[in-house]
Amino acid sequence: MWGLLVLLVAGAHALRPDDADIPPYVQARAAFTHSRLYLQESAPQESKDITSPLSRRHVAFGILVAVTGTIAEKYEEDGKDKYLDIMDEQVPYAWQNYETVARNVNQILAEANAKIQPITSLIDAICRNLDIEKCNIQVNERITNSDAFTKHRAKLLIALGRVSQILTKHEDELNQVSKTFKVVPYLLQNFQTMSYNQFIKELHNVYVMLRKSRLRH
């Protein structure tokens, strides 16, 4: 679908910040591609049917997304005391309005994918016969000499890659708690963990960058 299949398969491995100072554009693209498809499959735009186990699973995942997404949007340093209030608000909302939650998720994913297209198109254009490292170097050279618009889109891609990596690491447990509809206990257990709060910070950064990109457009 994307072309550059070899680059994407290899790039799905961990983003490695120790690879000099060159941002891992190819790896970030692969990571976001994977997580975008995962989220679209986990929270599809469909009517809720509580008699269907699969539909209930999608609704449960929608609750996870609604709570975590709202926390990230409203993120403040040392603001963990607001997590419970947000959960109390978003759990019944997502249950009653799954279609809206799913539509919002897919709209954000589509927007993010469109915003990074200048960078993914650049990768396609100059990296057909290059390995990942050389591709990242050449892409970075182009971006370094480009305008503020392109630089912002490149930073957004890297931010999306970081969020996507964290999400991918937790896919199995997210699938399990959605399947068993244990999303509320899962959220309560994770609110105070370092990994969840790091994810919230990274996701908040993506939201901020998306808002800025709307102003730049």
C-alpha positions in Angstrom: 0.0 0.0 0.0 2.8 2.4 0.9 5.5 1.2 -1.4 9.0 0.8 0.1 7.8 -2.4 1.7 11.3 -3.5 2.8 11.9 -0.2 4.5 8.5 -0.3 6.3 9.0 -3.9 7.5 12.4 -3.2 8.8 11.3 0.2 10.2 8.7 -1.5 12.3 11.4 -2.3 14.8 12.1 0.0 17.7 12.9 3.6 17.1 16.5 4.0 18.3 17.4 7.4 19.7 21.0 6.4 19.9 21.4 6.3 16.1 23.4 9.5 16.0 21.2 12.6 15.9 19.2 11.7 12.8 15.4 11.4 13.5 14.1 7.9 12.6 11.6 9.1 10.0 11.2 5.7 8.3 10.7 3.8 11.6 8.2 6.5 12.8 6.2 6.1 9.6 6.1 2.3 9.9 5.1 2.6 13.6 2.3 5.0 12.9 1.0 3.0 9.9 0.7 0.0 12.2 -1.0 1.8 15.1 -3.3 3.7 12.8 -4.6 0.5 11.2 -4.8 -1.1 14.7 -6.9 1.7 16.1 -9.2 1.7 13.0 -9.8 -2.0 13.4 -10.3 -1.8 17.2 -12.7 1.2 17.1 -14.4 0.9 13.7 -17.2 3.2 12.7 -20.2 1.0 13.2 -23.5 1.0 15.1 -23.3 -0.4 18.6 -24.9 -3.8 19.1 -24.7 -4.9 22.7 -25.9 -8.5 21.7 -22.7 -8.9 19.7 -19.5 -9.9 21.6 -17.4 -8.2 18.9 -19.4 -5.0 19.1 -19.1 -5.0 22.9 -15.3 -5.4 22.5 -15.3 -2.4 20.1 -17.3 -0.3 22.6 -14.9 -1.3 25.4 -12.0 -0.2 23.3 -13.8 3.0 22.6 -14.1 3.7 26.3 -10.3 3.2 26.6 -9.8 5.7 23.8 -12.3 8.2 25.1 -10.8 8.3 28.6 -7.2 8.3 27.6 -7.7 10.8 24.7 -9.6 13.2 27.0 -6.9 13.0 29.7 -4.2 13.7 27.1 -6.1 16.6 25.6 -6.6 18.2 29.1 -3.1 17.1 30.3 -1.5 19.2 33.0 1.7 18.6 35.0 0.7 17.0 38.3 -2.9 16.7 37.1 -3.4 13.1 38.0 -6.1 14.1 40.5 -8.4 14.9 37.5 -8.1 11.4 35.9 -11.0 10.0 38.0 -13.3 12.9 37.1 -12.5 12.5 33.5 -13.1 8.7 33.7 -16.5 9.2 35.5 -17.5 11.5 32.6 -16.1 9.6 29.7 -17.1 6.0 30.5 -20.8 6.6 30.3 -20.4 9.0 27.4 -18.4 6.5 25.4 -20.9 3.7 26.2 -23.9 5.8 25.1 -22.1 7.5 22.1 -19.8 4.9 20.7 -20.4 5.9 17.1 -19.3 9.5 17.9 -16.2 8.2 19.7 -15.2 6.0 16.8 -15.8 8.7 14.3 -13.6 11.1 16.3 -10.8 8.5 16.5 -10.9 7.9 12.8 -11.1 11.6 12.0 -8.0 12.3 14.1 -6.1 9.5 12.5 -7.0 10.7 9.0 -6.0 14.2 9.9 -2.6 13.1 11.3 -2.0 10.9 8.3 -2.7 13.8 5.9 -0.5 16.2 7.9 2.5 14.0 7.6 2.0 13.2 3.9 4.6 15.8 2.8 7.2 13.8 4.7 6.0 10.3 3.7 5.9 11.5 0.0 9.5 12.7 0.5 10.5 9.3 1.8 8.9 7.6 -1.2 10.6 10.0 -3.6 14.2 9.7 -2.5 14.5 6.4 -0.7 13.6 3.7 -3.2 17.0 2.2 -3.3 18.4 3.2 0.1 18.7 1.4 3.4 16.9 2.8 6.4 19.9 4.7 7.8 20.8 6.4 4.5 17.1 7.2 3.9 16.8 8.9 7.2 20.0 10.9 6.6 18.8 12.1 3.2 15.3 12.9 4.4 16.8 14.8 7.3 19.0 16.9 5.0 16.0 17.9 2.9 14.0 18.8 6.0 16.8 20.7 7.6 17.0 23.0 4.5 13.2 23.3 4.2 10.6 25.8 5.4 9.0 25.9 8.9 5.9 24.1 7.5 7.8 21.0 6.4 9.9 21.0 9.6 6.7 21.0 11.7 5.3 18.1 9.7 8.5 16.2 10.2 8.4 16.7 14.0 4.8 15.6 14.0 5.8 12.3 12.3 8.4 11.6 14.9 5.9 12.4 17.7 3.4 10.1 16.1 6.0 7.4 15.9 6.8 7.6 19.6 3.1 7.4 20.6 2.6 4.5 18.2 5.5 2.5 19.7 4.1 2.8 23.2 0.7 1.8 21.9 2.1 -1.2 20.1 3.9 -2.5 23.2 0.6 -2.7 25.0 -1.6 -4.1 22.2 -2.0 -7.6 23.8 -3.2 -6.3 27.1 -5.5 -3.7 25.4 -7.0 -6.5 23.4 -7.5 -8.6 26.5 -9.2 -6.0 28.6 -11.4 -5.0 25.7 -12.4 -8.6 25.1 -13.2 -9.2 28.8 -14.7 -5.7 29.3 -12.3 -4.9 32.1 -11.3 -1.5 30.9 -12.3 0.4 34.0 -10.1 -1.7 36.4 -7.3 -1.5 33.8 -7.5 2.3 33.7 -7.6 2.6 37.5 -4.6 0.3 37.8 -2.6 2.3 35.2 -3.4 5.9 36.2 -0.5 6.1 38.6 2.0 4.1 36.5 5.0 5.8 34.9 4.4 4.1 31.5 0.7 5.3 31.3 1.7 8.9 32.2 4.5 8.9 29.7 2.1 7.9 27.1 -0.3 10.7 28.1 2.5 13.2 27.8 3.5 12.0 24.4 -0.1 11.9 23.2 -0.7 15.4 24.6 2.3 16.6 22.5 0.7 15.1 19.4 -2.5 16.9 20.1 -0.6 20.2 20.6 1.2 19.7 17.3 -2.0 18.9 15.4 -3.5 22.1 16.7 -0.5 24.1 15.6 -0.6 22.5 12.2 -4.2 23.6 11.8 -3.1 27.2 12.4 -0.2 26.9 9.9 -2.4 25.3 7.2 
